[in-house]
């Protein structure tokens, strides 16, 4: 499973594609939050065939999923999201507000989901499911996870982390710009 937020979501999508194509991984799962468009319609179709277990989560009026712009008059030439989108938005009136998770159609560009609103909010981009995706300074950013998952992870001196189902066999060899090694 690969996940990421914003540009990290775009990178996670490419990572999932690499895992499936280059490394032959089976059942690759990708979940992104506030991801921008990363290819055209042909790429979106190909991606959804190779990595079908992908969900793009979008939040209310988050501006990043609207980038680069989608031009409906040139559907084959413009940037296009791959399916499946889960649009998280609020409905209600006054103090009776409910958060709704809508599973969108398989087009990647469902006009009844995040494309139905203007993408004009930075604050909606920075909060997903009540979790703030940013931090005050880059040195203070840390992953937040359940305590029972911590035993499955390793962190190096630079703050890089990796999770593994077999932590006893996992060696984290990371420097700035280096790779993770699974031995």
Backbone as CSV, one residue per row, in Angstrom:
resi,resn,N_x,N_y,N_z,CA_x,CA_y,CA_z,C_x,C_y,C_z
1,UNK,0.850,-1.171,0.000,0.000,0.000,0.000,0.889,1.224,0.000
2,UNK,0.556,2.177,-0.879,1.309,3.414,-0.996,0.332,4.564,-0.811
3,UNK,0.747,5.578,-0.076,-0.128,6.725,0.160,0.678,8.010,0.138
4,UNK,-0.004,9.124,-0.092,0.647,10.420,-0.084,-0.365,11.536,-0.190
5,UNK,0.074,12.739,0.164,-0.769,13.934,0.126,-0.171,14.950,-0.841
6,UNK,-1.023,15.571,-1.637,-0.634,16.636,-2.560,0.367,16.099,-3.589
7,UNK,1.526,16.725,-3.703,2.537,16.221,-4.640,3.011,14.840,-4.194
8,UNK,2.986,14.578,-2.898,3.298,13.242,-2.400,2.293,12.219,-2.891
9,UNK,1.044,12.647,-3.118,0.022,11.768,-3.705,0.357,11.435,-5.145
10,UNK,0.823,12.438,-5.892,1.247,12.186,-7.273,2.416,11.213,-7.291
11,UNK,3.362,11.411,-6.387,4.520,10.507,-6.306,4.089,9.107,-5.890
12,UNK,3.123,9.008,-4.987,2.609,7.707,-4.553,1.969,6.969,-5.722
13,UNK,1.238,7.698,-6.574,0.619,7.071,-7.743,1.686,6.513,-8.679
14,UNK,2.728,7.296,-8.941,3.817,6.811,-9.793,4.550,5.639,-9.143
15,UNK,4.691,5.680,-7.822,5.329,4.578,-7.095,4.503,3.303,-7.235
16,UNK,3.182,3.417,-7.100,2.306,2.250,-7.267,2.428,1.666,-8.659
17,UNK,2.525,2.531,-9.661,2.702,2.079,-11.043,4.037,1.358,-11.203
18,UNK,5.108,1.911,-10.629,6.421,1.260,-10.675,6.389,-0.100,-9.975
19,UNK,5.747,-0.162,-8.811,5.676,-1.435,-8.092,5.000,-2.515,-8.934
20,UNK,3.945,-2.131,-9.641,3.211,-3.103,-10.453,3.973,-3.462,-11.726
21,UNK,4.516,-2.475,-12.415,5.150,-2.725,-13.716,6.595,-3.197,-13.608
22,UNK,7.394,-2.503,-12.849,8.831,-2.803,-12.794,9.139,-3.948,-11.840
23,UNK,8.489,-3.936,-10.681,8.792,-4.941,-9.665,7.811,-6.108,-9.664
24,UNK,6.775,-6.051,-10.482,5.827,-7.151,-10.593,5.004,-7.410,-9.349
25,UNK,4.859,-6.403,-8.506,4.076,-6.567,-7.277,2.613,-6.805,-7.610
26,UNK,2.007,-7.711,-6.884,0.591,-8.027,-7.063,-0.229,-7.285,-6.022
27,UNK,-1.448,-6.947,-6.368,-2.388,-6.316,-5.453,-1.852,-5.012,-4.846
28,UNK,-1.236,-4.165,-5.675,-0.761,-2.861,-5.221,-1.972,-1.993,-4.918
29,UNK,-1.939,-1.314,-3.769,-3.028,-0.429,-3.367,-2.464,0.972,-3.184
30,UNK,-3.152,1.962,-3.751,-2.723,3.359,-3.660,-3.881,4.193,-3.142
31,UNK,-3.620,5.011,-2.127,-4.600,5.956,-1.602,-3.904,7.312,-1.542
32,UNK,-4.477,8.302,-2.244,-3.884,9.634,-2.230,-4.880,10.640,-1.672
33,UNK,-4.355,11.735,-1.170,-5.167,12.801,-0.592,-4.775,14.111,-1.264
34,UNK,-5.738,14.786,-1.891,-5.477,16.076,-2.507,-4.450,16.021,-3.617
35,UNK,-4.510,15.000,-4.423,-3.527,14.790,-5.494,-3.872,15.624,-6.728
36,UNK,-2.874,16.238,-7.387,-3.135,16.915,-8.658,-3.270,15.897,-9.793
37,UNK,-3.735,16.349,-10.937,-3.770,15.484,-12.131,-2.341,15.215,-12.570
38,UNK,-2.068,13.989,-13.037,-0.685,13.645,-13.403,-0.524,13.130,-14.824
39,UNK,-1.581,13.056,-15.592,-1.460,12.570,-16.964,-2.714,12.873,-17.761
40,UNK,-2.707,12.460,-19.028,-3.881,12.685,-19.878,-4.848,11.507,-19.766
41,UNK,-5.902,11.507,-20.584,-6.930,10.465,-20.510,-6.362,9.089,-20.829
42,UNK,-5.445,9.004,-21.806,-4.842,7.715,-22.150,-4.044,7.167,-20.973
43,UNK,-3.288,8.043,-20.295,-2.539,7.620,-19.115,-3.488,7.164,-18.011
44,UNK,-4.576,7.916,-17.800,-5.539,7.575,-16.749,-6.143,6.194,-16.992
45,UNK,-6.468,5.892,-18.241,-7.030,4.580,-18.583,-6.008,3.475,-18.329
46,UNK,-4.779,3.693,-18.778,-3.713,2.706,-18.588,-3.446,2.489,-17.100
47,UNK,-3.332,3.590,-16.351,-3.061,3.501,-14.924,-4.137,2.687,-14.216
48,UNK,-5.405,2.949,-14.533,-6.497,2.246,-13.844,-6.531,0.759,-14.177
49,UNK,-5.954,0.367,-15.314,-5.842,-1.058,-15.648,-4.711,-1.723,-14.878
50,UNK,-3.599,-1.017,-14.726,-2.415,-1.583,-14.070,-2.542,-1.544,-12.546
51,UNK,-3.102,-0.465,-12.008,-3.249,-0.305,-10.554,-4.725,-0.023,-10.243
52,UNK,-5.582,-1.056,-10.366,-7.021,-0.827,-10.185,-7.430,-0.511,-8.749
53,UNK,-6.613,-0.871,-7.776,-6.949,-0.620,-6.367,-6.426,0.738,-5.929
54,UNK,-6.907,1.783,-6.590,-6.474,3.144,-6.302,-7.670,3.998,-5.921
55,UNK,-7.492,4.802,-4.873,-8.509,5.757,-4.444,-7.857,7.117,-4.292
56,UNK,-8.455,8.122,-4.914,-8.040,9.512,-4.748,-9.062,10.174,-3.840
57,UNK,-8.649,10.599,-2.669,-9.551,11.276,-1.750,-9.400,12.779,-1.976
58,UNK,-10.538,13.451,-2.191,-10.544,14.902,-2.342,-11.437,15.490,-1.250
59,UNK,-11.160,16.722,-0.859,-11.869,17.328,0.269,-12.487,18.658,-0.126
60,UNK,-13.813,18.741,-0.029,-14.565,19.975,-0.246,-14.079,20.742,-1.475
61,UNK,-13.545,21.944,-1.264,-13.107,22.837,-2.344,-11.581,22.848,-2.500
62,UNK,-10.912,21.768,-2.103,-9.451,21.669,-2.224,-9.033,22.082,-3.636
63,UNK,-8.090,22.998,-3.718,-7.693,23.533,-5.022,-6.739,22.622,-5.794
64,UNK,-5.944,21.830,-5.132,-4.914,21.044,-5.817,-5.486,19.982,-6.758
65,UNK,-6.562,19.254,-6.409,-7.114,18.301,-7.376,-7.638,18.955,-8.659
66,UNK,-7.775,20.275,-8.673,-8.216,21.001,-9.860,-7.043,21.429,-10.737
67,UNK,-5.831,21.029,-10.363,-4.628,21.415,-11.102,-3.960,20.214,-11.749
68,UNK,-3.289,20.368,-12.869,-3.518,21.408,-13.857,-4.983,21.401,-14.284
69,UNK,-5.463,22.525,-14.830,-6.887,22.632,-15.166,-7.349,21.567,-16.168
70,UNK,-8.599,21.173,-16.035,-9.227,20.233,-16.957,-10.014,21.041,-17.983
71,UNK,-9.743,20.824,-19.263,-10.449,21.530,-20.332,-11.411,20.554,-20.994
72,UNK,-12.693,20.695,-20.706,-13.699,19.743,-21.175,-13.832,19.725,-22.689
73,UNK,-13.392,20.783,-23.383,-13.499,20.815,-24.841,-12.390,20.004,-25.512
74,UNK,-11.351,19.640,-24.751,-10.233,18.846,-25.270,-9.984,17.646,-24.361
75,UNK,-10.960,16.757,-24.182,-10.824,15.690,-23.180,-9.637,14.749,-23.408
76,UNK,-9.228,14.531,-24.649,-8.101,13.635,-24.899,-6.755,14.347,-24.770
77,UNK,-6.756,15.660,-24.830,-5.505,16.430,-24.812,-5.194,17.052,-23.460
78,UNK,-6.174,17.130,-22.586,-5.986,17.806,-21.308,-5.557,16.814,-20.220
79,UNK,-5.080,17.337,-19.098,-4.784,16.478,-17.946,-6.095,15.883,-17.447
80,UNK,-6.016,14.659,-16.943,-7.221,13.914,-16.591,-6.911,13.043,-15.373
81,UNK,-7.802,13.059,-14.361,-7.631,12.181,-13.190,-7.978,10.744,-13.556
82,UNK,-7.294,9.805,-12.907,-7.694,8.402,-13.036,-8.738,8.116,-11.964
83,UNK,-9.578,7.086,-12.181,-10.583,6.752,-11.168,-9.916,6.064,-9.973
84,UNK,-10.462,6.007,-8.961,-11.714,6.241,-8.319,-11.525,7.348,-7.315
85,UNK,-12.416,8.343,-7.386,-12.393,9.465,-6.457,-13.369,9.209,-5.321
86,UNK,-12.952,9.589,-4.120,-13.839,9.638,-2.962,-13.842,11.096,-2.515
87,UNK,-14.978,11.747,-2.708,-15.088,13.174,-2.392,-15.672,13.332,-1.003
88,UNK,-14.941,13.989,-0.118,-15.378,14.232,1.251,-15.848,15.685,1.337
89,UNK,-17.117,15.876,1.709,-17.666,17.229,1.791,-18.708,17.288,2.899
90,UNK,-19.083,18.497,3.259,-20.048,18.703,4.341,-21.416,19.062,3.774
91,UNK,-22.447,18.525,4.412,-23.815,18.944,4.103,-24.468,19.322,5.422
92,UNK,-25.502,20.120,5.336,-26.219,20.499,6.536,-26.499,21.979,6.567
93,UNK,-27.016,22.398,7.689,-27.395,23.790,7.865,-27.153,24.176,9.311
94,UNK,-26.531,25.316,9.507,-26.266,25.790,10.858,-25.327,24.857,11.607
95,UNK,-25.749,24.435,12.803,-24.904,23.546,13.605,-25.106,22.067,13.260
96,UNK,-26.058,21.755,12.385,-26.281,20.368,11.955,-25.512,20.117,10.658
97,UNK,-24.222,19.873,10.806,-23.361,19.646,9.643,-22.815,18.226,9.719
98,UNK,-22.909,17.536,8.600,-22.442,16.160,8.521,-21.410,16.027,7.421
99,UNK,-20.368,15.266,7.682,-19.365,14.999,6.664,-19.809,13.775,5.862
100,UNK,-19.775,13.904,4.548,-20.216,12.848,3.642,-19.027,12.385,2.819
101,UNK,-18.921,11.082,2.615,-17.905,10.509,1.732,-18.624,9.931,0.533
102,UNK,-18.485,10.589,-0.605,-19.169,10.156,-1.820,-18.200,9.415,-2.729
103,UNK,-18.545,8.187,-3.089,-17.749,7.423,-4.041,-18.220,7.795,-5.440
104,UNK,-17.308,8.321,-6.232,-17.643,8.888,-7.533,-17.579,7.830,-8.626
105,UNK,-17.992,8.209,-9.828,-18.033,7.256,-10.934,-16.620,6.886,-11.414
106,UNK,-16.554,6.009,-12.390,-15.268,5.504,-12.877,-14.617,6.385,-13.940
107,UNK,-15.141,7.585,-14.163,-14.577,8.436,-15.212,-13.281,9.121,-14.783
108,UNK,-13.091,9.310,-13.485,-11.950,10.075,-13.000,-12.247,11.560,-12.955
109,UNK,-13.259,11.984,-13.698,-13.637,13.397,-13.760,-15.150,13.531,-13.569
110,UNK,-15.676,12.909,-12.533,-17.109,12.918,-12.253,-17.593,14.352,-12.032
111,UNK,-18.518,14.842,-12.866,-18.994,16.219,-12.707,-19.849,16.430,-11.453
112,UNK,-20.232,15.346,-10.771,-21.023,15.455,-9.550,-20.181,15.350,-8.287
113,UNK,-18.863,15.287,-8.453,-17.980,15.203,-7.281,-17.174,16.496,-7.163
114,UNK,-15.880,16.425,-6.913,-15.125,17.654,-6.665,-15.141,18.603,-7.859
115,UNK,-15.382,18.091,-9.067,-15.492,18.983,-10.218,-16.760,19.823,-10.176
116,UNK,-17.694,19.501,-9.295,-18.942,20.257,-9.201,-18.771,21.552,-8.403
117,UNK,-17.611,21.735,-7.783,-17.353,22.938,-6.991,-16.092,23.623,-7.499
118,UNK,-15.948,24.878,-7.119,-14.720,25.581,-7.494,-13.603,25.124,-6.568
119,UNK,-12.458,24.905,-7.127,-11.292,24.516,-6.325,-10.563,25.767,-5.903
120,UNK,-10.978,26.362,-4.795,-10.416,27.646,-4.399,-9.975,27.696,-2.938
121,UNK,-9.789,26.539,-2.307,-9.497,26.532,-0.874,-8.155,25.878,-0.560
122,UNK,-7.318,26.650,0.100,-6.062,26.089,0.600,-6.320,25.331,1.896
123,UNK,-7.217,25.866,2.750,-7.483,25.205,4.038,-8.085,23.815,3.831
124,UNK,-8.937,23.643,2.804,-9.476,22.310,2.522,-8.373,21.369,2.041
125,UNK,-7.330,21.922,1.464,-6.206,21.092,1.011,-5.353,20.620,2.186
126,UNK,-5.310,21.412,3.226,-4.414,21.114,4.342,-5.042,20.273,5.440
127,UNK,-6.337,19.941,5.320,-7.003,19.119,6.338,-7.817,18.031,5.660
128,UNK,-7.553,16.784,6.027,-8.313,15.638,5.532,-8.721,14.782,6.717
129,UNK,-10.034,14.517,6.826,-10.593,13.712,7.920,-10.178,14.251,9.283
130,UNK,-10.068,15.581,9.389,-9.702,16.207,10.653,-8.222,16.160,10.972
131,UNK,-7.406,15.632,10.081,-5.963,15.553,10.296,-5.298,16.656,9.491
132,UNK,-4.470,17.472,10.160,-3.755,18.528,9.462,-2.573,17.925,8.723
133,UNK,-2.507,18.199,7.426,-1.474,17.622,6.578,-0.184,18.436,6.556
134,UNK,-0.222,19.621,7.094,0.982,20.458,7.119,1.509,20.571,8.528
135,UNK,2.561,21.352,8.693,3.091,21.611,10.024,3.746,22.989,10.006
136,UNK,4.100,23.495,11.186,4.651,24.838,11.290,6.022,24.956,10.649
137,UNK,6.897,24.006,10.926,8.229,24.014,10.317,8.520,22.616,9.798
138,UNK,9.312,22.533,8.762,9.578,21.227,8.155,10.288,20.282,9.110
139,UNK,11.066,20.788,10.043,11.785,19.909,10.960,10.865,19.267,11.993
140,UNK,9.645,19.809,12.177,8.728,19.261,13.170,7.715,18.278,12.594
141,UNK,7.744,18.051,11.279,6.776,17.140,10.680,7.077,15.712,11.098
142,UNK,6.092,15.020,11.580,6.239,13.632,11.994,5.000,12.868,11.558
143,UNK,5.169,11.597,11.319,4.033,10.741,10.986,3.281,10.444,12.276
144,UNK,1.979,10.448,12.204,1.148,10.123,13.358,0.480,8.794,13.062
145,UNK,0.705,7.816,13.926,0.119,6.500,13.715,-0.227,5.865,15.041
146,UNK,-1.019,4.837,14.972,-1.413,4.108,16.169,-0.181,3.466,16.809
147,UNK,-0.105,3.454,18.132,1.058,2.897,18.817,1.362,1.443,18.437
148,UNK,0.340,0.641,18.148,0.595,-0.759,17.813,1.253,-0.913,16.441
149,UNK,1.240,0.136,15.607,1.906,0.071,14.305,3.372,0.471,14.378
150,UNK,3.768,1.164,15.438,5.140,1.655,15.553,6.170,0.534,15.488
151,UNK,5.839,-0.634,15.973,6.792,-1.748,15.952,7.078,-2.235,14.538
152,UNK,6.249,-1.851,13.566,6.450,-2.254,12.176,7.280,-1.242,11.391
153,UNK,7.751,-0.206,12.043,8.462,0.839,11.322,9.871,1.074,11.819
154,UNK,10.665,1.677,10.965,12.027,2.089,11.294,12.180,3.541,10.870
155,UNK,12.934,4.321,11.653,13.203,5.714,11.345,14.706,5.926,11.353
156,UNK,15.224,6.626,10.318,16.666,6.898,10.288,16.966,8.258,10.918
157,UNK,18.241,8.663,10.910,18.663,9.909,11.543,18.092,11.151,10.879
158,UNK,17.637,11.029,9.631,17.092,12.174,8.907,15.576,12.296,9.056
159,UNK,14.945,11.386,9.790,13.503,11.420,9.971,12.743,10.643,8.919
160,UNK,13.457,9.996,7.977,12.797,9.158,6.987,12.272,7.913,7.688
161,UNK,11.149,7.406,7.217,10.579,6.230,7.860,10.094,5.256,6.798
162,UNK,9.982,4.010,7.199,9.459,2.962,6.336,8.713,1.968,7.216
163,UNK,7.624,1.433,6.681,6.846,0.416,7.378,6.997,-0.896,6.638
164,UNK,7.041,-2.008,7.366,7.181,-3.313,6.747,6.372,-4.333,7.530
165,UNK,5.784,-5.304,6.810,5.037,-6.364,7.495,5.974,-7.321,8.206
166,UNK,7.234,-7.364,7.773,8.237,-8.226,8.403,9.377,-7.345,8.914
167,UNK,9.178,-6.629,10.039,10.181,-5.668,10.495,11.516,-6.289,10.856
168,UNK,11.558,-7.554,11.249,12.828,-8.180,11.604,13.721,-8.374,10.377
169,UNK,13.113,-8.450,9.178,13.879,-8.625,7.949,14.126,-7.305,7.228
170,UNK,13.640,-6.229,7.781,13.701,-4.940,7.095,14.869,-4.127,7.628
171,UNK,15.716,-3.663,6.740,16.839,-2.815,7.114,16.644,-1.476,6.430
172,UNK,16.632,-0.418,7.212,16.444,0.917,6.655,17.807,1.530,6.391
173,UNK,18.146,1.684,5.127,19.413,2.284,4.733,19.086,3.539,3.936
174,UNK,18.932,4.633,4.643,18.563,5.862,3.947,19.491,6.986,4.343
175,UNK,19.930,7.706,3.375,20.617,8.970,3.553,19.847,9.950,2.707
176,UNK,20.245,11.186,2.713,19.573,12.136,1.842,19.781,11.683,0.411
177,UNK,18.666,11.374,-0.271,18.718,10.945,-1.666,18.989,9.464,-1.853
178,UNK,19.134,8.691,-0.783,19.404,7.253,-0.925,18.116,6.472,-1.017
179,UNK,18.212,5.170,-1.182,17.048,4.313,-1.353,16.796,3.489,-0.097
180,UNK,15.577,2.981,0.005,15.221,2.050,1.070,15.585,0.658,0.598
181,UNK,16.177,-0.124,1.461,16.559,-1.482,1.097,15.784,-2.479,1.937
182,UNK,15.171,-3.443,1.282,14.433,-4.480,1.970,15.211,-5.781,1.808
183,UNK,15.904,-6.196,2.869,16.734,-7.399,2.782,16.236,-8.469,3.723
